[in-house]
């Protein structure tokens, strides 16, 4: 883990680094969950703060598991061009990729 490689062994240490280096004040429970669980989602702001606090890149924190679903072909708009980004728009709502 990137935290251990940088001498951060407890949630308290990580919480302090996030506050000092990235200006992010996470609750002790949120930091503990990052340490003890594999989160199903992480806000980009939190990922950015973790990278700043630990002086690393997102690839140092994220691991693609073999059970990850395969990437499907991009969804195309009515004009035949693919939609930008991983979400497809329907009306004013965004839906997950197909």
DSSP file (Angstrom, degrees, kcal/mol; ACC not computed):
  #  RESIDUE AA STRUCTURE BP1 BP2  ACC     N-H-->O    O-->H-N    N-H-->O    O-->H-N    TCO  KAPPA ALPHA  PHI   PSI    X-CA   Y-CA   Z-CA
    1    1 A X     >        0   0    0      0, 0.0     4,-2.0     0, 0.0     5,-0.2   0.000 360.0 360.0 360.0 143.9    0.0    0.0    0.0
    2    2 A X  H  >  +     0   0    0     58,-0.4     4,-0.8     1,-0.2     6,-0.2   0.845 360.0  55.6 -60.8 -35.8    1.2    3.5   -0.8
    3    3 A X  H >4>S+     0   0    0      1,-0.2     5,-2.8     2,-0.2     3,-1.0   0.943 108.1  46.6 -64.7 -47.2    0.6    4.7    2.8
    4    4 A X  H >45S+     0   0    0      1,-0.3     3,-1.8     3,-0.2    -1,-0.2   0.876 106.7  58.4 -63.6 -37.3    2.8    1.9    4.3
    5    5 A X  H 3<5S+     0   0    0     -4,-2.0    -1,-0.3     1,-0.3    -2,-0.2   0.727 109.0  46.9 -63.7 -19.8    5.6    2.6    1.8
    6    6 A X  T <<5S-     0   0    0     -3,-1.0    -1,-0.3    -4,-0.8    -2,-0.2   0.188 124.9-100.8-107.2  14.9    5.6    6.2    3.1
    7    7 A X  T < 5S+     0   0    0     -3,-1.8     2,-0.8     1,-0.2    -3,-0.2   0.679  78.3 136.2  78.2  18.4    5.7    5.2    6.8
    8    8 A X      < +     0   0    0     -5,-2.8    -1,-0.2    -6,-0.2    -2,-0.2  -0.880  14.6 156.9-101.2 110.3    2.0    5.9    7.4
    9    9 A X        +     0   0    0     -2,-0.8     2,-0.3    -3,-0.1    -1,-0.1   0.550  52.4  50.4-112.7 -11.6    0.7    3.0    9.4
   10   10 A X  S  > S-     0   0    0      1,-0.1     4,-2.0    -7,-0.1     5,-0.2  -0.894  75.7-121.3-129.7 158.9   -2.4    4.3   11.2
   11   11 A X  H  > S+     0   0    0     -2,-0.3     4,-2.9     1,-0.2     5,-0.2   0.843 113.8  59.0 -62.8 -33.7   -5.6    6.1   10.2
   12   12 A X  H  > S+     0   0    0      2,-0.2     4,-2.1     1,-0.2    -1,-0.2   0.911 105.9  47.3 -62.7 -42.9   -4.6    8.9   12.6
   13   13 A X  H  > S+     0   0    0      2,-0.2     4,-2.3     1,-0.2    -2,-0.2   0.923 114.2  46.9 -64.0 -44.0   -1.4    9.5   10.7
   14   14 A X  H  X S+     0   0    0     -4,-2.0     4,-2.7     1,-0.2    -2,-0.2   0.912 110.5  52.4 -64.8 -42.4   -3.2    9.5    7.4
   15   15 A X  H  X S+     0   0    0     -4,-2.9     4,-1.9     1,-0.2    -1,-0.2   0.904 110.1  48.7 -60.2 -42.0   -5.9   11.8    8.7
   16   16 A X  H  X S+     0   0    0     -4,-2.1     4,-2.9     2,-0.2     5,-0.2   0.920 111.7  49.1 -64.4 -44.4   -3.2   14.2    9.9
   17   17 A X  H  X>S+     0   0    0     -4,-2.3     4,-2.9     1,-0.2     5,-0.7   0.904 109.4  52.1 -61.9 -41.9   -1.4   14.1    6.5
   18   18 A X  I  X>S+     0   0    0     -4,-2.7     6,-2.2     1,-0.2     4,-1.1   0.905 114.2  43.2 -61.6 -40.9   -4.7   14.7    4.6
   19   19 A X  I  X5S+     0   0    0     -4,-1.9     4,-0.7     4,-0.3    -2,-0.2   0.928 120.5  40.2 -70.2 -45.0   -5.4   17.8    6.8
   20   20 A X  I  <5S+     0   0    0     -4,-2.9    -2,-0.2    -5,-0.2    -3,-0.2   0.932 127.8  27.1 -72.3 -47.2   -1.9   19.2    6.7
   21   21 A X  I  <5S+     0   0    0     -4,-2.9    -3,-0.2    -5,-0.2    -2,-0.1   0.779 136.0  23.0 -91.2 -28.6   -0.9   18.5    3.1
   22   22 A X  I  <<S-     0   0    0     -4,-1.1    -3,-0.2    -5,-0.7    -2,-0.1   0.498  92.3-124.2-119.7  -7.0   -4.2   18.5    1.2
   23   23 A X     << +     0   0    0     -4,-0.7     2,-0.5    -5,-0.5    -4,-0.3   0.753  63.6 138.2  69.7  23.0   -6.6   20.5    3.4
   24   24 A X        -     0   0    0     -6,-2.2     2,-0.8    -7,-0.1    -1,-0.2  -0.903  38.8-162.1-107.0 124.5   -9.1   17.6    3.6
   25   25 A X        +     0   0    0     -2,-0.5     2,-0.3    -3,-0.1    -9,-0.1  -0.825  16.3 179.1-108.2  93.5  -10.7   16.9    7.0
   26   26 A X        -     0   0    0     -2,-0.8    -7,-0.1   -11,-0.2     2,-0.0  -0.639  33.1-105.9 -90.0 150.8  -12.1   13.3    6.8
   27   27 A X     >  -     0   0    0     -2,-0.3     4,-2.2     1,-0.1     5,-0.2  -0.362  29.1-113.3 -68.9 154.7  -13.9   11.8    9.8
   28   28 A X  H  > S+     0   0    0      1,-0.2     4,-2.4     2,-0.2     5,-0.2   0.872 119.1  54.4 -56.0 -36.2  -12.0    9.1   11.7
   29   29 A X  H  > S+     0   0    0      2,-0.2     4,-2.2     1,-0.2    -1,-0.2   0.897 107.4  49.4 -65.7 -39.9  -14.6    6.6   10.5
   30   30 A X  H  > S+     0   0    0      2,-0.2     4,-1.8     1,-0.2    -2,-0.2   0.910 113.0  46.2 -66.2 -41.8  -14.0    7.5    6.8
   31   31 A X  H  X S+     0   0    0     -4,-2.2     4,-1.7     2,-0.2    -2,-0.2   0.905 111.5  52.3 -67.2 -40.4  -10.2    7.2    7.2
   32   32 A X  H  X S+     0   0    0     -4,-2.4     4,-2.5    -5,-0.2     5,-0.3   0.900 107.3  52.5 -61.4 -40.7  -10.6    3.9    9.0
   33   33 A X  H  X S+     0   0    0     -4,-2.2     4,-2.3     1,-0.2    -1,-0.2   0.881 107.0  52.6 -63.5 -38.0  -12.8    2.6    6.1
   34   34 A X  H  < S+     0   0    0     -4,-1.8    -1,-0.2     1,-0.2    -2,-0.2   0.863 114.8  43.0 -63.7 -34.7  -10.1    3.5    3.6
   35   35 A X  H  < S+     0   0    0     -4,-1.7    -2,-0.2     1,-0.1    -1,-0.2   0.858 124.8  30.6 -78.5 -36.6   -7.5    1.6    5.6
   36   36 A X  H  < S+     0   0    0     -4,-2.5     2,-0.3    -5,-0.1    -3,-0.2   0.658 116.5  45.0-103.5 -17.6   -9.6   -1.5    6.4
   37   37 A X  S  < S-     0   0    0     -4,-2.3     2,-0.8    -5,-0.3     0, 0.0  -0.789  75.6-117.4-123.7 165.0  -12.0   -2.0    3.5
   38   38 A X        -     0   0    0     -2,-0.3    -4,-0.1    -3,-0.0    -3,-0.1  -0.901  41.1-137.2 -98.6 105.4  -11.8   -1.9   -0.3
   39   39 A X        -     0   0    0     -2,-0.8     3,-0.1    -5,-0.2    -5,-0.0  -0.323   6.8-145.7 -67.2 145.1  -14.1    1.0   -1.1
   40   40 A X  S    S+     0   0    0      1,-0.2     2,-0.3    -2,-0.0    -1,-0.1   0.712  85.1  12.5 -80.6 -20.6  -16.6    0.6   -4.0
   41   41 A X        -     0   0    0      2,-0.0     2,-0.4     0, 0.0    -1,-0.2  -0.992  61.2-167.6-152.8 151.9  -16.2    4.2   -4.8
   42   42 A X        -     0   0    0     -2,-0.3     2,-0.0    -3,-0.1     5,-0.0  -0.994  30.3-115.3-140.2 132.3  -14.0    7.2   -3.9
   43   43 A X     >  -     0   0    0     -2,-0.4     4,-2.4     1,-0.1     5,-0.2  -0.367  23.6-125.1 -63.8 145.5  -14.7   10.8   -4.7
   44   44 A X  H  > S+     0   0    0      1,-0.2     4,-2.7     2,-0.2     5,-0.2   0.860 112.5  56.5 -61.1 -34.7  -12.2   12.3   -7.1
   45   45 A X  H  > S+     0   0    0      2,-0.2     4,-2.1     1,-0.2    -1,-0.2   0.890 108.6  46.7 -63.6 -38.4  -11.5   15.1   -4.5
   46   46 A X  H  > S+     0   0    0      2,-0.2     4,-2.7     1,-0.2    -2,-0.2   0.909 112.0  50.1 -69.6 -42.0  -10.6   12.4   -1.9
   47   47 A X  H  X S+     0   0    0     -4,-2.4     4,-2.4     2,-0.2    -2,-0.2   0.915 111.5  49.0 -61.4 -43.4   -8.4   10.6   -4.4
   48   48 A X  H  X S+     0   0    0     -4,-2.7     4,-2.3     2,-0.2    -1,-0.2   0.913 111.7  49.0 -62.0 -43.4   -6.6   13.8   -5.3
   49   49 A X  H  X S+     0   0    0     -4,-2.1     4,-3.0     2,-0.2     5,-0.2   0.898 110.3  51.0 -64.7 -40.7   -6.1   14.6   -1.6
   50   50 A X  H  X S+     0   0    0     -4,-2.7     4,-2.5     2,-0.2    -2,-0.2   0.925 111.2  48.2 -61.8 -43.6   -4.8   11.1   -0.9
   51   51 A X  H  X>S+     0   0    0     -4,-2.4     5,-2.0     2,-0.2     4,-0.8   0.899 114.2  46.7 -63.9 -40.2   -2.3   11.5   -3.8
   52   52 A X  H  <5S+     0   0    0     -4,-2.3     3,-0.4     3,-0.2    -2,-0.2   0.940 114.7  46.0 -65.6 -47.6   -1.2   14.9   -2.5
   53   53 A X  H  <5S+     0   0    0     -4,-3.0    -2,-0.2     1,-0.2    -1,-0.2   0.865 121.7  36.6 -65.2 -37.2   -0.9   13.7    1.1
   54   54 A X  H  <5S-     0   0    0     -4,-2.5    -1,-0.2    -5,-0.2    -2,-0.2   0.440 104.2-126.9 -97.0  -0.8    1.0   10.6    0.2
   55   55 A X  T  <5 +     0   0    0     -4,-0.8     2,-0.3    -3,-0.4    -3,-0.2   0.959  69.2 114.8  53.1  57.3    3.0   12.2   -2.7
   56   56 A X      < -     0   0    0     -5,-2.0     2,-0.3    -6,-0.1    -1,-0.2  -0.831  65.9-102.9-142.5 179.2    1.9    9.5   -5.2
   57   57 A X    >>  -     0   0    0     -2,-0.3     3,-1.9    -3,-0.1     4,-0.6  -0.708  37.2-106.7-104.3 159.2   -0.1    9.0   -8.3
   58   58 A X  H >> S+     0   0    0      1,-0.3     4,-2.1    -2,-0.3     3,-1.4   0.843 118.7  62.7 -54.9 -34.6   -3.6    7.5   -8.6
   59   59 A X  H 34 S+     0   0    0      1,-0.3    -1,-0.3     2,-0.2     0, 0.0   0.729  95.4  60.5 -64.0 -21.3   -2.1    4.3  -10.1
   60   60 A X  H <4 S+     0   0    0     -3,-1.9   -58,-0.4     1,-0.2    -1,-0.3   0.713 113.8  36.0 -75.4 -20.2   -0.2    3.8   -6.8
   61   61 A X  H << S+     0   0    0     -3,-1.4     2,-0.4    -4,-0.6    -2,-0.2   0.710 107.7  69.9-104.0 -26.5   -3.5    3.6   -4.9
   62   62 A X     <  -     0   0    0     -4,-2.1     2,-0.5     2,-0.0    -1,-0.0  -0.788  56.4-170.9-102.1 136.6   -5.7    1.8   -7.4
   63   63 A X        -     0   0    0     -2,-0.4     2,-0.6    -3,-0.0    -3,-0.0  -0.992  20.1-135.9-126.1 125.5   -5.4   -1.8   -8.3
   64   64 A X        -     0   0    0     -2,-0.5     2,-0.2     2,-0.0    -2,-0.0  -0.696  24.3-144.6 -80.4 120.2   -7.4   -3.3  -11.2
   65   65 A X    >   -     0   0    0     -2,-0.6     3,-1.9     1,-0.1    -1,-0.0  -0.551  17.5-121.7 -85.9 151.9   -8.8   -6.7  -10.0
   66   66 A X  T 3  S+     0   0    0      1,-0.3    -1,-0.1    -2,-0.2    -2,-0.0   0.736 111.3  63.4 -62.9 -21.0   -9.1   -9.6  -12.4
   67   67 A X  T 3  S+     0   0    0      2,-0.0    -1,-0.3     3,-0.0     3,-0.1   0.425  75.5 122.6 -83.9   2.2  -12.8   -9.7  -11.6
   68   68 A X  S <  S-     0   0    0     -3,-1.9     3,-0.1     1,-0.1    -4,-0.0  -0.368  71.7-104.7 -65.4 141.8  -13.3   -6.2  -13.1
   69   69 A X        -     0   0    0      1,-0.1    -1,-0.1    -2,-0.0     2,-0.1  -0.314  39.0-101.1 -67.0 151.3  -15.9   -6.2  -15.9
   70   70 A X        -     0   0    0      1,-0.1     2,-0.4    -3,-0.1    -1,-0.1  -0.376  38.5-105.0 -69.5 150.1  -14.6   -5.8  -19.4
   71   71 A X        -     0   0    0     -3,-0.1     2,-0.1    -2,-0.1    -1,-0.1  -0.622  37.9-146.0 -77.7 130.1  -14.8   -2.4  -21.1
   72   72 A X        -     0   0    0     -2,-0.4     3,-0.1     1,-0.2    -1,-0.0  -0.426  30.3 -79.2 -91.8 170.7  -17.6   -2.3  -23.6
   73   73 A X        -     0   0    0     -2,-0.1    25,-0.2     1,-0.1    -1,-0.2  -0.350  61.2 -91.3 -64.9 148.5  -17.7   -0.3  -26.8
   74   74 A X        -     0   0    0      1,-0.1     2,-0.3    -3,-0.1    -1,-0.1  -0.308  39.5-112.0 -64.4 145.0  -18.4    3.4  -26.4
   75   75 A X        -     0   0    0      8,-0.1     8,-2.3    -3,-0.1     2,-0.3  -0.584  35.1-139.7 -74.6 137.2  -22.1    4.5  -26.6
   76   76 A X  B     -A   82   0A   0     -2,-0.3     6,-0.3     6,-0.2     5,-0.1  -0.780   4.6-129.4-105.1 145.3  -22.7    6.6  -29.7
   77   77 A X    >   -     0   0    0      4,-3.5     3,-2.3    -2,-0.3    -1,-0.1  -0.262  42.4 -90.4 -77.8 174.0  -24.8    9.7  -30.0
   78   78 A X  T 3  S+     0   0    0      1,-0.3    -1,-0.1     2,-0.1    -2,-0.0   0.792 128.0  58.1 -60.0 -27.9  -27.5   10.0  -32.7
   79   79 A X  T 3  S-     0   0    0      2,-0.2    -1,-0.3     1,-0.0     3,-0.1   0.469 120.8-107.3 -80.6  -1.2  -24.9   11.6  -35.0
   80   80 A X  S <  S+     0   0    0     -3,-2.3     2,-0.3     1,-0.3    -2,-0.1   0.393  80.3 125.9  92.6  -3.4  -22.7    8.5  -34.7
   81   81 A X        -     0   0    0      1,-0.1    -4,-3.5    -5,-0.1    -1,-0.3  -0.686  64.6-111.2 -89.7 143.3  -20.0   10.1  -32.5
   82   82 A X  B     -A   76   0A   0     -2,-0.3    -6,-0.2    -6,-0.3     2,-0.1  -0.405  33.8-108.2 -69.7 147.7  -19.1    8.5  -29.2
   83   83 A X        -     0   0    0     -8,-2.3     2,-0.2     1,-0.1    -8,-0.1  -0.488  37.0-109.6 -69.7 143.9  -20.1   10.3  -26.0
   84   84 A X  S    S+     0   0    0     -2,-0.1     3,-0.3   -10,-0.1    -1,-0.1  -0.537  79.7   5.9 -73.4 142.0  -17.2   11.9  -24.1
   85   85 A X  S    S-     0   0    0     -2,-0.2    -2,-0.1     1,-0.2     0, 0.0  -0.052 101.9 -62.9  79.4 178.7  -16.3   10.2  -20.8
   86   86 A X  S    S+     0   0    0    -12,-0.1     2,-0.3    11,-0.1    -1,-0.2   0.557 107.2  77.3 -82.8  -8.9  -17.6    7.0  -19.2
   87   87 A X        -     0   0    0     -3,-0.3     2,-0.4     9,-0.1     9,-0.2  -0.745  65.4-145.8-104.8 150.7  -21.2    8.1  -18.7
   88   88 A X  E     -B   95   0B   0      7,-1.5     7,-2.4    -2,-0.3     2,-0.4  -0.914  19.2-132.0-110.2 142.4  -24.0    8.3  -21.3
   89   89 A X  E     -B   94   0B   0     -2,-0.4     2,-0.4     5,-0.2     5,-0.2  -0.747  19.9-176.5 -97.2 138.1  -26.6   11.0  -21.0
   90   90 A X  E >   -B   93   0B   0      3,-2.8     3,-2.4    -2,-0.4     2,-0.4  -0.943  69.5 -48.6-130.9 109.4  -30.3   10.4  -21.3
   91   91 A X  T 3  S-     0   0    0     -2,-0.4    -2,-0.0     1,-0.3     0, 0.0  -0.521 121.4 -27.5  63.7-121.3  -32.2   13.7  -21.1
   92   92 A X  T 3  S+     0   0    0     -2,-0.4     2,-0.3    -3,-0.1    -1,-0.3   0.311 122.8  90.2-106.3   6.1  -30.8   15.5  -18.2
   93   93 A X  E <   -B   90   0B   0     -3,-2.4    -3,-2.8     0, 0.0     2,-0.4  -0.721  66.1-139.1-103.3 153.0  -29.7   12.3  -16.3
   94   94 A X  E     -B   89   0B   0     -2,-0.3     2,-0.3    -5,-0.2    -5,-0.2  -0.919  19.2-165.6-107.7 138.0  -26.4   10.5  -16.4
   95   95 A X  E     -B   88   0B   0     -7,-2.4    -7,-1.5    -2,-0.4     3,-0.1  -0.871  27.3 -98.1-119.5 154.1  -26.5    6.7  -16.4
   96   96 A X        -     0   0    0     -2,-0.3    -9,-0.1    -9,-0.2    -1,-0.1  -0.215  56.1 -78.8 -65.0 161.9  -23.7    4.2  -15.8
   97   97 A X              0   0    0      1,-0.1    -1,-0.1   -11,-0.1   -10,-0.1  -0.185 360.0 360.0 -59.4 154.7  -21.9    2.7  -18.8
   98   98 A X              0   0    0    -25,-0.2    -1,-0.1    -3,-0.1   -25,-0.1   0.468 360.0 360.0 -75.5 360.0  -23.6   -0.2  -20.6
